[in-house]
Amino acid sequence: MASEFDFIIVGGGTAGLVLAARLSEKPNVQVLVVEVGEDLTADPRVNVPAMWPQLQGTDTDWQLKTVPQKSLGGRELVVPQGRLLGGSGALNGMNFVLPAKEDLDSWAALGNPGWDWESFAKYLKKTHTVTAGGKAQNDGVLQLNIPEEETKWPQAWRDTFAGLGFPTDNDPFTGEPHGAVTYPDAIDPVSKTRSFSGNAYLTPARTRPNLVLWTGVSVDKILFDKTPDGAVATGVQYTSTKDGKTQTVSARKEVILCAGTFHSPAILELSGVGDAELLQKLGIDVVVDNPFVGENLQNHPMCVISFETAGGEGFETIDPIARQDPAALGAAMEAYTTKQRGPFSKTNSNVMAHIPFPDINSASGKKDLDQILEKHLSAATTTDLPGSKTTAEYVQAHESLVRSVLTSPTGASGYYVHFPGWAYYGRTGRLVPIPLDSSETYFTIAVLLTHPLSRGSSHITTTTQLPDRLAIDPKYLSHPLDLEILARHIQFLESTLATSPPLALRLAPDGKRAPPTSSWPRGFSADLEQARRFVRETAVGAMHYTGTCSMMPREKGGVVDTQLRVYGTKNVRVVDASVMPFTTRANTMAAVYAIAEKAADIIKAGL
């Protein structure tokens, strides 16, 4: 194994493999990728779209969990994160959802010029080619597909929102989605297999002699030389997961962290970059004192309800497959292997909806919103909230973004996702298997809070390699406004969306539900306090964690600058979801790919 490279990329996940492919396009640059997980790019659980849930909870998942969440009744939630080549992009649900224009423009307004929608859109385009109706659009790397609709559920979803006054024919690539939107799957339109950084980016680059990939190798820390002009990374210390041997490898130019929202700040802290007080308690030599490393953790809280369906031709669900029914499994596999069709060939969940504050267009709705904004966005209730370390300037910018979204009749404070089948998450956020001793079929609707104000943190608790080395604390619903907004969207879901035709006609009258109707009787959300309690008792986290190495000016709470360089260092960058100062309104994967594409251009411009 070589002992020196120009660039050491820590993490062979979504962003890391994009960087590896792009930087190795320069034949005189030597690139090393160090990935702790294994190469499963040929594994059917990665490639066959319907098999991804089988990876979660295995050794391909870090199997992290949060600390007890006070606002969720002390529940500890699972935190799925990819621990394999391709990272979370190799085991997620494959929804390719672009960030909204408001997301990126808010990044720029915070003090990050060049990261606005207009500037960033070219990198989003660079990431993908999308096929719809047999026609390909754009000329990017990932192969995306808008699948043929083989059931009537997507159209019933669109027609229901149309009946409620929302647009349903939205272009998913404009950055301004409103109403129902059909998004592409990150699935190759020909092979109907997952398209991700592990095959779309890495495979064409893999034979380059200047690109080296190590798997089964854990980076312990970055090695620094302290200079008057800042800390200079000289390489990394790493340990083989196979034999436990610890060694070092040198970097001639840069060390680039692409280890994700939890492990990028952890490696910085283990290397002496972080809150001096925390580091000193752990016996770590302080290289750069920055109390914002590991802070500003954000994620979308979500609530999920599965409704028993009324059945009917064209309204089939995947529940028989989930129950391992031999006939259903056989038919689905035959359709997939012989025709590249059927439920195994797609996500089965690519039609979403972006919905504003409920009743925003009515006088009563506007009054309700004004009252909760007045109560929960005053300085006295926000700057002193328990949560992540932050600055007044950042709090003001965050609240300004949320206020603008909430008060806009086209701004989305709720992101609605449907799935034709059972998808019930238990108290820990782990998917609960469908009951095998029944024959009911279900239609699931999830609603996510798009722009939570609650912010948490993720920090190391020890320098040893233990499963619980990280204290992950999203502090869900710690900001009272989050609870108020999500509760009102739950009311809208339960009392309006699920009772409006044609969707309501496809749900069984007095049918079963999950969470069980014995705990939450039909019509519970007519009572706002009941809706609040439902949120507190059932909300879980999405897989959209961001913010722990936020990009913004140092004085506002930043960890990296607009070039993604870590403050106080000369040649360390972070390139992954942790750099997002505000989370995107929905799924983060598309934004991470584009961040990596932009980072590659930034780095190559300096060569």
VOGU-3710 file (C-alpha; in Angstrom, 3 decimals, decimal comma):
1> masefdfiiv> 0,000/0,000/0,000  1,399/3,369/-1,024  2,310/5,740/1,791  1,721/9,118/0,113  -0,947/10,689/-2,084  -1,878/14,178/-3,237  -5,439/13,955/-1,931  -6,788/11,703/0,806  -10,581/11,443/0,699  -11,969/10,138/3,995
11> gggtaglvla> -15,223/8,346/3,243  -16,212/6,549/0,049  -19,856/7,539/0,198  -22,148/9,703/-1,890  -19,848/12,735/-1,964  -16,506/10,973/-1,584  -16,829/8,898/-4,738  -17,946/11,902/-6,778  -14,802/13,733/-5,665  -12,638/10,699/-6,349
21> arlsekpnvq> -13,978/10,380/-9,883  -13,636/14,070/-10,662  -10,199/14,679/-9,112  -8,735/11,562/-10,721  -9,658/13,001/-14,119  -6,365/14,856/-13,672  -3,823/12,130/-14,527  -0,979/13,784/-12,630  -2,955/13,841/-9,347  -2,783/10,852/-7,003
31> vlvvevgedl> -6,060/10,243/-5,132  -6,744/7,876/-2,222  -10,227/7,030/-0,949  -10,430/5,470/2,521  -13,738/3,767/3,337  -14,492/1,871/6,545  -17,252/-0,231/4,968  -17,039/-2,944/2,361  -17,576/-2,909/-1,386  -21,087/-4,265/-1,990
41> tadprvnvpa> -21,626/-2,679/-5,385  -22,536/-6,115/-6,796  -24,874/-7,042/-3,914  -28,552/-7,391/-4,967  -29,617/-5,723/-1,724  -27,907/-2,588/-3,024  -28,900/-2,930/-6,650  -32,458/-4,264/-6,698  -34,613/-1,236/-5,772  -37,073/-3,103/-3,561
51> mwpqlqgtdt> -34,400/-4,803/-1,455  -32,822/-1,766/0,251  -34,739/-2,162/3,569  -32,862/-5,449/4,065  -29,634/-3,496/4,536  -30,768/-1,355/7,440  -29,852/-2,786/10,800  -27,053/-4,917/9,297  -23,306/-4,274/9,375  -23,773/-2,047/6,314
61> dwqlktvpqk> -25,524/0,409/8,643  -23,626/2,239/11,403  -26,588/1,415/13,699  -26,387/4,741/15,455  -29,053/6,077/17,785  -29,938/9,368/19,387  -29,759/10,216/23,036  -33,197/10,295/24,723  -35,292/13,031/23,153  -36,987/15,086/25,841
71> slggrelvvp> -39,724/16,472/23,584  -40,531/12,965/22,318  -41,157/11,488/25,745  -37,575/10,352/26,267  -37,515/8,079/23,226  -34,196/7,082/21,658  -34,436/6,902/17,860  -32,407/4,878/15,401  -30,186/6,833/13,001  -29,658/4,831/9,778
81> qgrllggsga> -26,354/5,723/8,085  -24,551/3,855/5,338  -21,381/1,965/6,284  -20,445/0,614/2,861  -18,987/1,823/-0,399  -21,447/4,407/-1,707  -22,526/5,399/1,794  -26,147/6,192/2,508  -26,730/6,529/-1,236  -26,286/2,739/-1,396
91> lngmnfvlpa> -29,031/1,919/1,120  -31,531/4,778/1,025  -34,932/5,010/-0,659  -33,526/6,450/-3,928  -35,728/9,574/-4,008  -33,958/12,203/-6,112  -35,474/15,450/-4,866  -33,767/18,712/-5,744  -33,369/21,392/-3,079  -35,709/24,351/-3,328
101> kedldswaal> -34,612/27,744/-4,572  -35,333/29,210/-1,139  -32,931/26,714/0,461  -29,930/27,685/-1,631  -30,674/31,396/-1,673  -30,786/31,297/2,131  -27,333/29,685/2,165  -25,991/32,513/0,024  -27,694/35,213/2,098  -26,009/33,854/5,213
111> gnpgwdwesf> -22,650/34,879/3,773  -21,912/32,182/1,203  -21,678/33,899/-2,202  -21,755/31,507/-5,127  -24,038/29,044/-3,367  -27,361/30,579/-4,488  -29,829/28,714/-6,705  -28,722/30,365/-9,936  -25,055/29,500/-9,311  -25,688/26,031/-7,909
121> akylkkthtv> -28,201/24,839/-10,511  -25,488/23,981/-13,039  -24,000/21,504/-10,585  -27,388/19,925/-9,983  -27,706/19,437/-13,744  -24,227/17,966/-13,892  -25,206/15,139/-11,563  -27,933/13,427/-13,565  -29,694/12,311/-16,710  -33,412/11,678/-16,272
131> taggkaqndg> -35,550/9,435/-18,460  -39,304/9,902/-18,656  -41,563/8,170/-21,120  -38,544/6,645/-22,839  -36,930/10,031/-23,505  -33,726/11,152/-21,808  -33,216/14,721/-20,646  -30,026/16,434/-19,502  -26,592/14,827/-19,774  -25,359/14,058/-16,262
141> vlqlnipeee> -23,781/11,080/-14,519  -26,494/9,439/-12,435  -29,171/7,645/-14,407  -32,615/8,633/-13,136  -36,001/7,325/-14,163  -39,571/8,517/-13,808  -41,268/5,115/-13,758  -44,339/4,027/-15,611  -47,326/4,137/-13,271  -48,633/0,598/-12,960
151> tkwpqawrdt> -51,267/1,336/-10,298  -53,862/4,071/-9,890  -52,503/5,342/-6,556  -50,314/8,157/-7,996  -53,169/9,573/-10,044  -55,564/9,357/-7,105  -52,970/11,274/-5,061  -52,684/14,009/-7,689  -56,439/14,213/-8,223  -57,036/14,585/-4,494
161> faglgfptdn> -54,635/17,507/-4,226  -56,128/19,047/-7,358  -59,533/18,851/-5,721  -58,109/20,698/-2,733  -56,898/23,527/-4,971  -53,229/22,610/-5,421  -51,321/22,376/-8,713  -50,332/18,867/-9,752  -48,326/19,311/-12,961  -45,065/20,565/-11,476
171> dpftgephga> -41,611/20,414/-13,045  -39,461/18,778/-10,328  -36,332/20,604/-11,533  -37,402/24,245/-11,240  -36,502/24,656/-7,572  -39,975/26,043/-6,849  -42,246/23,013/-6,326  -45,767/23,614/-5,028  -48,499/21,042/-4,718  -48,113/17,485/-5,992
181> vtypdaidpv> -44,817/16,707/-7,718  -43,593/13,614/-9,553  -39,902/13,014/-8,878  -37,483/10,609/-10,556  -36,041/7,558/-8,880  -32,255/7,149/-8,745  -32,715/3,975/-10,783  -31,208/3,191/-14,169  -34,054/3,229/-16,744  -32,621/0,255/-18,685
191> sktrsfsgna> -31,333/-2,165/-16,041  -33,767/-0,961/-13,358  -31,012/-1,090/-10,755  -29,963/1,550/-8,247  -27,892/4,354/-9,773  -25,516/5,785/-7,172  -21,980/7,018/-6,734  -20,700/3,455/-6,377  -21,552/2,575/-9,972  -22,332/5,773/-11,870
201> yltpartrpn> -19,253/7,706/-10,708  -16,798/5,101/-9,434  -17,093/2,370/-12,071  -15,833/4,460/-15,025  -12,945/5,789/-12,885  -12,001/2,607/-11,097  -9,278/1,451/-13,496  -7,387/4,749/-13,442  -3,867/4,185/-12,108  -3,971/7,445/-10,134
211> lvlwtgvsvd> -7,044/6,406/-8,103  -6,616/4,051/-5,147  -9,505/2,738/-3,050  -9,120/1,176/0,394  -12,141/-0,478/2,003  -12,336/-1,911/5,498  -10,143/0,921/6,756  -11,160/3,342/9,525  -9,586/6,798/9,758  -8,722/7,560/13,377
221> kilfdktpdg> -7,620/11,162/12,994  -5,983/13,762/10,794  -2,316/14,445/11,482  -1,419/18,148/11,755  1,618/20,385/11,833  0,917/23,657/13,611  2,207/26,757/11,803  1,732/30,513/12,397  -0,607/30,602/9,392  -2,807/27,729/10,538
231> avatgvqyts> -2,773/23,984/10,980  -1,426/21,994/8,028  -2,670/18,437/7,534  0,196/16,086/6,744  -1,876/12,926/6,451  -4,131/10,614/8,443  -3,812/7,805/10,936  -5,901/4,774/10,050  -6,729/1,310/11,354  -7,596/-1,778/9,356
241> tkdgktqtvs> -10,886/-3,323/10,440  -9,550/-6,713/9,350  -6,375/-7,032/11,430  -6,562/-4,013/13,761  -3,214/-2,693/12,562  -2,744/1,095/12,829  -0,638/3,016/10,301  -0,336/6,446/8,708  -0,513/7,728/5,150  0,678/11,164/3,985
251> arkevilcag> -1,135/13,844/1,999  0,895/16,120/-0,255  -1,967/18,523/-0,906  -5,220/18,009/1,042  -7,254/15,843/3,365  -10,939/15,947/2,442  -13,565/14,714/4,897  -16,568/13,086/3,213  -17,523/10,948/6,200  -21,030/12,339/6,652
261> tfhspailel> -22,935/14,481/9,107  -21,836/12,482/12,161  -18,391/11,156/11,343  -16,885/14,229/9,673  -17,217/16,348/12,854  -16,171/13,321/14,943  -12,921/12,964/12,990  -12,292/16,701/13,332  -12,753/16,444/17,100  -10,515/13,371/17,353
271> sgvgdaellq> -7,923/15,381/15,409  -8,048/18,358/17,774  -10,439/20,599/15,838  -13,495/21,527/17,884  -14,631/22,917/21,207  -11,472/23,242/23,321  -13,329/22,471/26,538  -14,697/19,181/25,177  -11,379/18,184/23,641  -9,388/18,888/26,784
281> klgidvvvdn> -11,772/16,793/28,874  -11,069/13,882/26,535  -7,312/14,429/26,632  -7,084/15,592/23,017  -4,499/18,202/22,066  -6,313/21,304/20,776  -5,243/22,224/17,245  -8,120/24,598/16,372  -10,613/25,853/18,940  -14,006/26,077/17,234
291> pfvgenlqnh> -17,045/25,455/19,479  -19,332/25,081/16,437  -17,874/21,776/15,238  -20,605/19,174/15,698  -23,275/21,795/16,382  -26,278/22,944/14,290  -27,482/19,377/13,687  -30,776/19,447/11,794  -33,205/16,829/10,507  -36,815/16,632/9,375
301> pmcvisfeta> -39,163/15,253/12,026  -41,964/13,244/10,463  -45,219/11,583/11,406  -46,601/8,583/9,547  -50,079/7,069/9,318  -50,901/3,819/7,495  -54,546/3,490/6,436  -56,215/0,197/5,595  -57,351/0,293/1,979  -60,664/-0,631/0,386
311> ggegfetidp> -58,930/-2,620/-2,352  -60,093/-2,578/-5,935  -58,587/-3,104/-9,365  -55,603/-0,856/-9,934  -55,229/-0,113/-6,226  -52,996/-3,006/-5,321  -50,282/-2,529/-2,689  -46,962/-4,246/-2,012  -48,187/-5,720/1,288  -48,418/-9,292/-0,050
321> iarqdpaalg> -44,741/-9,026/-1,006  -43,896/-7,654/2,441  -45,633/-10,690/3,934  -43,448/-12,928/1,750  -46,465/-14,368/-0,055  -44,970/-16,900/-2,511  -47,320/-16,058/-5,378  -46,819/-12,307/-4,996  -43,050/-12,659/-4,699  -42,898/-14,931/-7,718
331> aameayttkq> -44,973/-12,618/-9,881  -42,978/-9,556/-8,851  -39,641/-11,245/-9,477  -40,759/-12,557/-12,868  -41,930/-9,077/-13,888  -38,609/-7,648/-12,774  -36,295/-10,204/-14,353  -38,157/-10,621/-17,653  -39,597/-7,178/-18,287  -37,848/-4,807/-15,806
341> rgpfsktnsn> -41,300/-3,844/-14,520  -43,336/-4,211/-11,372  -42,755/-3,232/-7,732  -39,143/-4,478/-7,670  -38,164/-2,047/-10,454  -38,886/1,250/-8,679  -39,216/3,021/-5,356  -43,037/2,802/-5,460  -42,964/6,228/-3,818  -41,979/8,995/-6,212
351> vmahipfpdi> -45,069/11,237/-6,161  -44,912/13,712/-3,291  -46,514/17,022/-2,342  -45,195/20,334/-1,013  -47,932/21,991/1,020  -48,062/25,418/2,729  -49,290/26,181/6,211  -52,828/24,728/6,340  -55,556/27,293/5,658  -52,989/29,997/4,837
361> nsasgkkdld> -55,425/31,440/2,288  -58,257/31,864/4,783  -58,695/34,668/7,283  -58,837/32,213/10,174  -55,712/30,420/8,972  -53,753/33,653/8,639  -54,868/34,718/12,107  -53,797/31,371/13,562  -50,395/31,651/11,910  -49,893/35,243/13,059
371> qilekhlsaa> -50,643/34,235/16,627  -48,213/31,329/16,761  -45,485/33,356/15,045  -45,959/36,160/17,538  -45,798/33,713/20,412  -42,921/31,511/19,265  -40,642/33,736/17,191  -40,023/36,461/19,736  -36,416/36,963/20,830  -37,197/35,869/24,379
381> tttdlpgskt> -38,251/32,384/23,273  -35,564/31,656/20,679  -32,159/32,945/21,739  -32,345/31,259/25,148  -33,628/27,883/23,968  -31,624/24,845/25,014  -29,984/23,448/21,930  -26,935/23,771/19,760  -24,417/26,535/20,211  -25,188/29,311/17,808
391> taeyvqahes> -25,014/33,046/17,264  -27,653/35,748/17,211  -26,918/36,399/13,533  -27,551/32,782/12,637  -30,750/32,588/14,699  -32,069/35,703/12,980  -31,315/34,297/9,517  -32,889/30,937/10,340  -36,042/32,505/11,704  -36,254/34,805/8,698
401> lvrsvltspt> -36,180/31,812/6,362  -38,851/29,947/8,318  -41,078/33,016/8,571  -40,871/33,627/4,819  -41,805/30,012/4,094  -44,698/29,952/6,539  -46,251/33,203/5,363  -46,079/32,357/1,657  -49,153/30,725/0,060  -46,779/28,699/-2,124
411> gasgyyvhfp> -44,046/28,061/0,440  -43,940/24,487/1,707  -43,885/23,909/5,451  -45,123/20,333/5,006  -43,637/17,699/2,698  -46,044/14,808/2,067  -44,947/11,380/0,881  -47,155/8,403/0,055  -46,406/4,706/-0,199  -48,749/1,932/-1,411
421> gwayygrtgr> -48,223/-0,364/1,533  -47,617/-0,668/5,256  -44,864/1,625/6,587  -45,313/1,930/10,331  -42,411/3,201/12,406  -42,359/2,181/16,045  -41,224/4,159/19,046  -37,565/3,913/18,046  -38,078/4,910/14,423  -37,352/1,395/13,158
431> lvpipldsse> -39,815/0,075/10,570  -42,232/-2,385/12,204  -42,916/-5,461/10,008  -46,432/-5,830/8,694  -48,559/-8,302/10,693  -48,232/-11,693/9,017  -51,457/-13,154/10,382  -53,741/-10,829/8,427  -54,570/-9,995/4,835  -55,238/-6,263/5,047
441> tyftiavllt> -53,575/-3,878/2,637  -52,465/-0,369/3,543  -51,768/3,052/2,086  -49,245/5,116/4,024  -48,878/8,888/4,194  -45,964/10,599/5,898  -45,676/14,314/6,550  -42,300/15,931/7,204  -41,654/19,369/8,662  -39,607/21,055/5,950
451> hplsrgsshi> -37,742/23,735/7,902  -37,437/22,847/11,581  -36,035/25,489/13,915  -34,900/22,864/16,414  -31,157/22,368/16,256  -29,044/19,818/18,068  -25,532/18,428/18,062  -23,323/15,388/17,555  -20,106/14,998/19,542  -17,628/12,309/20,486
461> ttttqlpdrl> -17,791/11,049/24,064  -14,590/9,002/24,034  -11,478/8,522/21,924  -11,902/4,745/21,803  -13,701/2,797/19,071  -17,023/2,025/20,713  -20,484/1,712/19,138  -21,773/4,484/21,392  -18,842/6,866/20,878  -21,172/9,529/19,474
471> aidpkylshp> -23,742/11,493/21,472  -26,289/12,356/18,764  -28,903/14,800/19,974  -31,168/16,300/17,258  -33,288/17,910/19,988  -36,433/17,230/17,998  -39,294/19,664/18,705  -37,181/21,601/21,204  -38,315/24,749/19,419  -42,026/25,135/20,181
481> ldleilarhi> -42,864/26,423/16,705  -41,926/23,052/15,188  -44,569/21,278/17,244  -47,244/23,819/16,329  -46,609/23,599/12,589  -46,281/19,818/12,407  -49,415/19,341/14,535  -51,425/21,455/12,110  -50,148/19,455/9,162  -51,182/16,273/10,960
491> qflestlats> -54,625/17,775/11,367  -54,708/18,505/7,635  -53,562/14,971/6,803  -56,048/13,212/9,031  -59,102/15,426/8,694  -58,775/16,822/5,136  -56,407/14,896/2,869  -57,465/11,404/3,990  -61,157/12,326/3,840  -61,149/13,948/0,390
501> pplalrlapd> -62,030/12,108/-2,828  -60,828/10,272/-4,735  -58,261/9,155/-2,153  -60,868/8,797/0,585  -62,841/6,381/-1,620  -59,850/4,034/-1,674  -59,424/3,900/2,107  -61,518/1,395/4,040  -64,361/2,993/6,019  -63,660/2,351/9,690
511> gkrapptssw> -60,568/0,432/8,618  -57,505/-0,318/10,690  -54,646/2,129/11,067  -51,109/2,320/12,313  -50,561/3,770/14,831  -53,514/1,697/16,055  -56,921/3,328/16,207  -57,258/2,009/19,750  -54,622/4,571/20,735  -55,646/7,254/18,278
521> prgfsadleq> -59,339/7,102/17,394  -60,519/8,337/14,025  -60,903/12,100/13,948  -58,384/12,707/16,740  -56,810/15,663/14,995  -59,983/17,723/15,173  -58,560/18,541/18,593  -55,330/20,533/18,247  -54,010/19,378/21,611  -54,602/15,775/20,571
531> arrfvretav> -52,664/16,473/17,374  -49,781/17,900/19,400  -49,769/14,793/21,587  -49,819/12,569/18,503  -46,725/14,355/17,175  -44,854/14,097/20,470  -45,674/10,389/20,855  -45,186/9,182/17,266  -42,769/11,542/15,458  -39,533/10,016/14,199
541> gamhytgtcs> -36,617/11,381/12,197  -36,078/11,197/8,444  -32,660/10,207/7,031  -31,837/13,826/6,183  -29,243/14,852/8,783  -27,260/18,024/8,042  -25,416/20,977/9,497  -22,683/19,769/11,873  -19,846/21,389/9,871  -21,891/24,318/8,604
551> mmprekggvv> -20,681/26,564/5,826  -20,950/30,211/6,862  -18,706/32,993/8,175  -16,758/31,942/11,248  -18,251/34,748/13,324  -21,772/33,507/12,557  -21,016/29,974/13,704  -19,294/28,459/10,684  -16,959/25,468/10,512  -16,062/25,729/6,810
561> dtqlrvygtk> -15,811/28,681/4,431  -17,308/29,012/0,935  -14,443/26,907/-0,435  -15,389/24,220/2,131  -12,056/24,669/3,944  -12,095/24,101/7,683  -11,441/27,373/9,541  -8,034/27,406/11,187  -6,571/24,840/8,783  -4,719/25,316/5,511
571> nvrvvdasvm> -5,630/22,165/3,616  -8,592/20,356/5,161  -12,033/20,489/3,586  -15,398/18,952/4,384  -17,612/17,847/1,494  -20,870/16,182/2,545  -24,288/16,995/4,023  -22,713/18,370/7,195  -21,802/21,631/5,416  -25,444/22,641/4,801
581> pfttrantma> -26,148/25,590/7,126  -29,914/25,166/6,701  -31,382/21,812/5,771  -33,105/21,515/2,420  -36,880/21,306/2,485  -36,927/17,590/1,576  -34,560/14,720/0,703  -30,905/15,785/0,795  -29,257/13,287/-1,582  -29,453/15,378/-4,768
591> avyaiaekaa> -27,940/18,371/-2,968  -25,039/16,267/-1,663  -24,161/15,092/-5,169  -24,152/18,677/-6,408  -22,088/19,898/-3,431  -19,462/17,317/-4,363  -19,508/18,379/-8,026  -19,023/22,011/-7,028  -16,275/21,088/-4,563  -14,435/19,193/-7,297
601> diikagl> -14,445/22,283/-9,512  -13,242/24,442/-6,610  -10,359/22,071/-5,855  -9,322/21,545/-9,484  -9,289/25,310/-10,054  -6,534/25,554/-7,443  -4,284/22,911/-8,977
//
